[in-house]
Amino acid sequence: MHTVHIHIDETLGIAQLQTLEESLMHRPHVASVLFSEKTPHDLLVEYDEKHIHPMDILNNIAYSGLHTDVTYC
């Protein structure tokens, strides 16, 4: 498993972050999604690197109209 740290440009509320978390968790090969109320612009996504790439995760988030950057992998 690998973890990618994603920065979201938009400011999201807790409900929006939970919706995003649920959306990402429904993707095959995503193992976990973590966010903190203290840093609502940042997500940690754990994924199976043999089946999915960080760009796939970013594209999934972008599909919902959000703008993101990978901080580190």
N, C-alpha and C positions, 0 to 999 in steps of 0.2 A: 504494500500500500504506500501511496505517496500523498502528501498534503500540499495543497496550493493555497496561498494567502491572496485573497481577492479584495481589492479596494473598490467600493461602489461610490461613484461621484455624487449621486443623488442622496438626499437625506430621507431615510425611511423610518417609519414608526415601527413599533414592536409588532403590530398585526401584519404589516407589510413584510417585515423580516421573517415572520413565521410562515407566511404564505410562500415566500421565496424558498425557505428551508424545505417545506413540504414538496414544492415543485422539484427541487434538486434531488431530494431523497427518492423521488419516483423514477429517476433516471437509473437505468441499469449501471452497475459497477460504481455507484457513489455509495460509500460506506457511512459517512457522517458529514454533517454540516453544523458548524458552531459559529455563534455570534454572541456578542456581549452588548448589553444596553449601554455600557460605558464607551464602547467604540462601534457605534451602529453602522459605520461606513466599511467595516472590515468583516470578512467571512473567512473561515478556515474550512476547506472542503477536502475530505479524505476520499481518495478514489483508487481504483485498481488500474495501475499504469499499463497493464497488459491489454486492456480493453477500451480505455478512454484516455483522452489527452486533455490537458488544461484548456486548450482552445475550444474543445467541445463544451466544456462547462461555461466558459465565457460566452459562447454563442447562445447557449440556453438562457443565460441571464439577459443577454442583449435582446433576445426574442421578446422578452417581457417589457422592453423599452428602456432598460437601464444601461448606463455606461460604466464600464469597468476597466480595471488594469490589474495585471498580476504583479504583486509586490515581490514575491519570491516563490520558488517551487521547492 
